[in-house]
Amino acid sequence: MQTLIRLNNAISLQALGDALDDRGIAYRVDNAGMNALMPLPDVMDMRVFVEAHDLAEAQQVVRDLGLGGGDA
């Protein structure tokens, strides 16, 4: 899997997850639980991963949501 984006906001993560689900893009989130317990930006960011073949489309979703450039 490829890193799509790092987030430190649960609302942004929910919006991204919903948008990826709507497009049928499988994803994985790491550190969601740790971020909730210790919301330290850049230290405990949630990391969203997608399959390499979905990366370009998922990056466009990130841009459409205004979450950044879609890069790790």
C-alpha positions as CSV (number, residue, x, y, z in Angstrom):
1,M,0.0,0.0,0.0
2,Q,1.0,3.6,-0.6
3,T,0.7,6.5,1.8
4,L,-2.0,8.8,0.7
5,I,-2.0,11.5,3.4
6,R,-1.3,12.2,7.0
7,L,-4.1,13.7,9.0
8,N,-4.5,14.9,12.6
9,N,-8.2,15.7,12.5
10,A,-10.9,13.0,13.0
11,I,-13.5,15.0,11.0
12,S,-11.2,15.2,8.0
13,L,-10.5,11.5,8.3
14,Q,-14.3,10.7,8.3
15,A,-14.9,12.9,5.3
16,L,-12.0,11.3,3.4
17,G,-13.1,7.8,4.4
18,D,-16.7,8.5,3.2
19,A,-15.4,9.9,-0.1
20,L,-13.1,6.9,-0.7
21,D,-15.9,4.5,0.2
22,D,-18.2,6.2,-2.3
23,R,-15.7,5.6,-5.0
24,G,-15.0,2.0,-4.1
25,I,-11.4,2.8,-3.1
26,A,-10.1,0.5,-0.4
27,Y,-7.9,2.2,2.3
28,R,-6.3,1.5,5.6
29,V,-5.8,4.0,8.5
30,D,-2.9,3.7,11.0
31,N,-2.6,5.5,14.3
32,A,-6.3,6.5,14.5
33,G,-6.6,5.2,18.1
34,M,-3.3,6.8,19.2
35,N,-4.2,10.1,17.7
36,A,-7.4,10.1,19.7
37,L,-5.5,9.4,22.9
38,M,-2.6,11.7,22.2
39,P,-3.4,14.3,19.5
40,L,0.2,15.5,18.9
41,P,0.5,16.9,15.4
42,D,3.3,15.3,13.3
43,V,4.0,12.8,16.0
44,M,0.7,10.9,16.2
45,D,-0.8,11.8,12.9
46,M,-3.3,9.3,11.4
47,R,-1.9,7.8,8.2
48,V,-4.1,6.8,5.3
49,F,-2.9,4.2,2.8
50,V,-4.4,3.1,-0.5
51,E,-3.4,0.5,-3.1
52,A,-0.9,1.8,-5.7
53,H,-3.4,1.4,-8.5
54,D,-5.8,3.7,-6.7
55,L,-3.3,6.3,-5.6
56,A,-3.9,8.9,-8.4
57,E,-7.7,8.7,-8.0
58,A,-7.4,8.9,-4.2
59,Q,-5.1,11.9,-4.5
60,Q,-7.7,13.7,-6.5
61,V,-10.3,12.9,-3.8
62,V,-7.9,14.5,-1.3
63,R,-7.6,17.6,-3.5
64,D,-11.3,17.8,-4.0
65,L,-11.9,17.8,-0.3
66,G,-9.3,20.5,0.2
67,L,-7.2,18.4,2.5
68,G,-3.9,19.1,0.7
69,G,-2.1,18.0,-2.3
70,G,-2.7,14.3,-1.8
71,D,0.9,13.6,-1.1
72,A,2.3,11.9,2.0
